[in-house]
Amino acid sequence: CFCFDRTRQADRRQDKIFTTIASDLADCDPVIRRALAKAVRDHNGLKRTPDITKQWQQLIVGPTKIFSNAIAAPILIVIEALDESGKANSREQILRLLAGKLNTSTSQLAELPANFRILLTSRPFEDIHNALHAAPHVRHISLDDISPTSTEHDIQLYISHKLEDLRHVFNDGHIKTLAEKS
């Protein structure tokens, strides 16, 4: 998971997006770790490059070709709060990569294995919407489109789970009231 934070815009976190994701992937599986270690060994500057296209191609797309047959489990990459990365120009290259709009063949998301998914969260900013809305591989879901009943049910389940040690104090009516007030 890579989380943007508007309070850390000066850190230029967008320059570290794919190095961070690659590092997180390496922590999850030894096969991925070996493929990424080889990529970094072959191109030592990858650890510090601010070139996110190079990061994408050599730390994500390239190594996935090596380990894609070895890992059948689903792999989910989460990019949280892209809208908090800064001004629109700070995320333009990330959006082009995710939309599959780079002119290099290795930039396309279609080259990722079928078990890879990318979940991107963001507020509905115009530049993000414009970059991704027409991409055929993007499924757009707005939280505004989720029924209030479904949302309330999810909140009730969450509260119930968090308070399960206090079931002797909180009954279903209390949990329902808490969910309604949230």
C-alpha positions in Angstrom: 0.0 0.0 0.0 1.3 3.4 -0.9 -0.4 6.3 0.9 -0.2 9.9 -0.2 -0.5 12.5 2.6 -1.1 16.2 1.9 0.9 17.1 5.0 4.0 15.5 3.4 3.9 17.1 -0.1 7.3 18.7 0.4 8.8 15.1 0.7 7.9 14.6 -3.0 6.4 11.2 -2.2 5.2 10.7 -5.8 8.9 10.2 -6.7 9.0 7.2 -4.4 5.8 5.6 -5.3 7.0 2.5 -7.2 10.2 2.0 -5.2 8.0 1.9 -2.1 5.5 -0.5 -3.7 8.4 -2.7 -4.9 9.9 -2.8 -1.4 6.5 -3.8 0.0 6.1 -6.5 -2.6 9.6 -7.9 -1.7 8.6 -8.1 1.9 5.6 -10.3 1.0 7.3 -13.1 -0.9 10.8 -14.5 -1.3 10.3 -15.1 -5.1 9.3 -11.5 -5.6 12.3 -10.4 -3.3 14.8 -12.3 -5.5 13.3 -10.8 -8.8 13.5 -7.3 -7.3 17.0 -7.9 -5.9 18.2 -8.9 -9.4 16.6 -5.8 -10.9 18.3 -3.5 -8.4 21.6 -5.4 -8.8 21.4 -4.9 -12.5 20.4 -1.2 -12.2 21.7 0.1 -8.9 20.4 3.6 -9.5 16.8 2.4 -9.3 16.9 2.7 -5.5 17.2 6.5 -5.7 15.8 7.5 -9.1 13.0 10.0 -9.1 12.1 8.8 -12.6 8.8 7.0 -11.9 8.6 5.6 -15.5 11.9 3.9 -14.9 10.7 2.7 -11.5 7.5 1.3 -13.0 9.2 -0.5 -15.9 12.2 -1.9 -14.0 10.8 -2.5 -10.5 7.2 -3.5 -11.3 6.7 -4.6 -14.9 10.1 -6.2 -15.4 10.3 -8.3 -12.3 6.6 -9.4 -12.6 7.6 -11.2 -15.8 10.1 -13.2 -13.8 7.9 -14.2 -10.9 4.5 -14.2 -12.6 4.5 -18.0 -13.2 5.7 -18.7 -9.6 2.9 -16.9 -7.8 -0.8 -17.7 -8.5 -2.2 -15.9 -5.5 -3.8 -12.5 -6.1 -1.6 -9.5 -5.7 -3.2 -6.2 -4.8 -1.3 -2.9 -5.0 -3.1 -0.1 -3.2 -2.4 3.5 -4.0 -4.3 5.5 -1.4 -5.3 9.2 -1.6 -3.7 10.1 -5.0 -5.5 13.4 -4.8 -3.3 14.3 -1.8 -0.1 14.0 -3.8 0.0 17.7 -4.5 -0.9 19.8 -7.5 -2.2 18.2 -10.7 1.2 18.3 -12.4 2.8 16.3 -9.5 0.6 13.3 -10.4 0.5 13.7 -14.2 3.1 11.0 -14.9 1.5 8.5 -12.4 -1.8 9.0 -14.1 -0.4 8.4 -17.5 1.2 5.2 -16.3 -2.0 4.0 -14.7 -4.0 4.9 -17.7 -1.6 3.0 -20.0 -0.9 6.1 -22.0 2.9 6.0 -22.2 4.5 5.5 -25.6 6.7 2.6 -24.5 5.5 -1.0 -24.8 6.7 -1.8 -21.2 4.5 0.9 -19.6 1.2 -0.8 -20.3 -0.7 -2.3 -17.5 -1.8 -5.2 -19.7 1.7 -6.6 -19.3 1.1 -7.2 -15.6 0.1 -10.8 -14.8 -3.6 -11.5 -14.6 -3.4 -12.0 -10.8 -2.3 -8.3 -10.3 -4.8 -5.6 -9.4 -4.3 -2.0 -8.6 -6.8 -0.2 -6.3 -6.6 3.5 -6.4 -8.5 5.8 -4.1 -9.0 9.5 -4.6 -11.4 12.3 -4.3 -13.0 13.1 -7.7 -10.5 15.6 -8.9 -10.8 16.7 -12.6 -7.3 15.7 -13.7 -7.7 12.2 -12.1 -11.1 11.7 -13.6 -10.0 12.9 -17.1 -6.9 10.7 -17.1 -8.7 7.5 -16.0 -12.4 7.6 -17.0 -11.9 6.4 -20.6 -9.3 3.7 -19.8 -10.8 0.3 -20.7 -9.0 -1.4 -17.8 -10.3 1.0 -15.1 -13.4 0.3 -13.1 -14.7 3.5 -11.5 -16.8 3.2 -8.3 -17.9 6.3 -6.4 -18.8 6.0 -2.8 -21.7 8.3 -3.5 -23.2 5.4 -5.6 -23.3 3.0 -2.7 -26.7 2.7 -1.0 -27.0 4.2 2.4 -28.4 0.9 3.7 -25.4 -1.0 2.6 -23.1 1.6 4.1 -25.0 1.5 7.4 -24.8 -2.3 7.4 -21.0 -2.2 6.9 -20.6 0.3 9.7 -22.7 -1.9 12.0 -20.5 -4.9 11.2 -17.4 -2.8 11.9 -18.6 -1.5 15.2 -19.9 -4.9 16.2 -16.5 -6.5 15.4 -14.6 -3.7 17.3 -16.8 -4.0 20.3 -17.2 -7.8 20.4 -15.3 -7.9 23.8 -18.0 -5.6 25.2 -21.0 -7.5 24.0 -22.2 -7.7 27.6 -22.4 -3.9 27.6 -23.5 -3.1 24.0 -26.5 -4.9 22.5 -27.6 -4.8 18.9 -29.7 -1.7 19.5 -26.7 0.2 20.8 -24.6 -0.8 17.8 -27.4 0.2 15.4 -27.7 3.6 17.1 -23.9 4.1 16.9 -23.9 3.2 13.2 -26.8 5.6 12.5 -25.0 8.4 14.3 -21.7 7.8 12.5 
